[in-house]
Amino acid sequence: RKLFTTVQGYMGLAPSTAREGDLVCVLLGGDVPFILRPSKSNYSLIGESYVHGIMDGEKIQDVN
């Protein structure tokens, strides 16, 4: 795992294969945020992450 900071200022831990440009995503039904890597036509799942401040569904609540 490695430490990261998002553009919005959140700090977290991601898989060691994560890199700049990957996305932190809260997927409906998921228990944790996931790291996704965009490509031209789809996304690759890099793995689970810990992101301080969005571990308890806070971002899902922001959408509603």
C-alpha positions in Angstrom: 0.0 0.0 0.0 1.0 3.6 -0.4 -0.1 7.0 0.9 -1.9 9.4 -1.5 -3.7 12.7 -1.5 -6.6 13.6 -3.8 -7.0 16.9 -5.6 -9.8 17.7 -3.1 -7.4 17.2 -0.2 -8.5 13.7 1.1 -5.7 11.5 2.3 -5.7 7.7 2.1 -4.0 4.4 1.4 -4.1 2.8 -2.0 -2.7 -0.4 -3.6 1.0 -0.1 -4.4 0.1 -0.2 -8.1 -2.0 3.0 -8.0 -0.7 6.0 -9.8 -1.4 9.6 -10.5 -4.5 9.9 -12.7 -6.3 7.0 -11.1 -9.8 7.7 -9.7 -11.1 7.2 -6.2 -14.7 5.9 -6.6 -17.4 5.1 -4.1 -19.4 2.3 -5.8 -23.0 1.7 -4.8 -23.2 -1.3 -2.6 -19.4 -1.2 -1.9 -18.1 -1.1 1.7 -14.9 0.9 0.8 -13.8 3.3 -1.9 -12.1 1.7 -4.9 -9.3 2.9 -7.1 -10.2 2.8 -10.9 -7.9 3.5 -13.8 -9.6 5.1 -16.8 -8.6 4.1 -20.4 -10.0 5.0 -23.7 -13.2 2.9 -23.5 -13.4 1.5 -20.0 -12.0 1.4 -16.4 -9.7 -1.1 -14.8 -10.2 -2.0 -11.1 -6.9 -1.4 -9.3 -8.2 -2.3 -5.8 -9.7 -1.2 -2.5 -8.6 1.9 -0.7 -8.9 3.6 2.6 -9.7 7.3 2.3 -10.1 9.3 5.5 -13.4 11.2 5.4 -15.3 9.0 3.0 -15.3 5.6 4.6 -18.8 5.8 6.1 -20.8 6.7 3.0 -20.4 10.4 3.3 -19.9 10.9 -0.4 -22.9 8.8 -1.3 -25.0 11.0 1.0 -23.7 14.1 -0.8 -25.2 12.8 -4.1 -28.7 12.5 -2.8 
